[in-house]
Amino acid sequence: MIDDISTTALMALHNYIDANSPEEIFMSDEALGICLDCGEIDEGVEPDAQNYQCDNCGKHAVCGIETAIVSYI
């Protein structure tokens, strides 16, 4: 189970979903992740990743964007 998501990260996740269709998100080869603390979206993160270190804030709170969407939306 992934940790709780901050309000900042939840807003970033909603903005990402608003800008991309479900097909683009779930069929993409981009391998995106989101920091559940600061909301930074980064490339090179496996879809099922959990607790990776964020390059922006340094916390171990990055998970795959698909995992975040399924868990929080």
C-alpha positions in Angstrom: 0.0 0.0 0.0 1.3 3.4 -0.9 1.4 6.3 1.6 -1.1 9.1 1.9 -1.1 11.8 -0.8 -0.7 15.5 -0.1 -3.1 18.1 -1.4 -0.4 19.5 -3.7 0.2 16.0 -5.2 -3.6 15.4 -5.6 -4.0 18.6 -7.5 -1.0 17.8 -9.7 -2.5 14.4 -10.4 -5.9 15.9 -11.3 -4.3 18.4 -13.6 -2.3 15.6 -15.3 -5.6 13.6 -15.8 -7.4 16.6 -17.1 -4.6 17.2 -19.7 -4.4 13.6 -20.9 -7.0 11.0 -22.0 -7.2 7.6 -20.2 -5.8 5.9 -23.3 -2.8 8.3 -23.3 -2.1 7.6 -19.6 -2.5 3.9 -19.5 -1.1 3.0 -22.9 1.9 5.4 -22.8 5.5 4.2 -22.8 6.6 7.3 -20.9 6.9 5.5 -17.5 5.8 8.5 -15.4 5.7 8.8 -11.7 4.4 11.3 -9.2 5.7 12.4 -5.8 2.9 11.9 -3.3 4.4 14.7 -1.2 5.3 17.6 -3.6 3.4 16.6 -6.7 6.4 16.6 -9.0 5.8 14.4 -12.1 8.9 12.7 -13.4 9.9 10.3 -16.2 11.6 6.9 -15.8 9.4 5.5 -13.1 7.9 2.0 -13.4 4.1 1.9 -13.3 4.1 -0.2 -10.1 6.9 1.8 -8.3 6.4 2.8 -4.7 8.5 4.9 -2.4 11.1 5.9 -4.9 13.1 9.0 -4.0 11.9 12.3 -5.5 14.5 14.3 -7.4 12.6 17.5 -6.4 12.0 17.2 -2.7 14.2 14.2 -1.7 11.4 12.3 0.0 10.8 8.6 -0.7 7.3 9.3 -1.9 7.3 8.6 -5.7 5.0 6.0 -7.2 4.0 5.2 -10.7 1.4 7.5 -12.1 -0.9 4.6 -13.0 -0.7 3.3 -9.4 -1.5 6.8 -8.0 -4.5 7.1 -10.3 -5.9 3.7 -9.4 -5.3 4.4 -5.7 -6.5 7.9 -5.3 -8.9 8.8 -8.1 
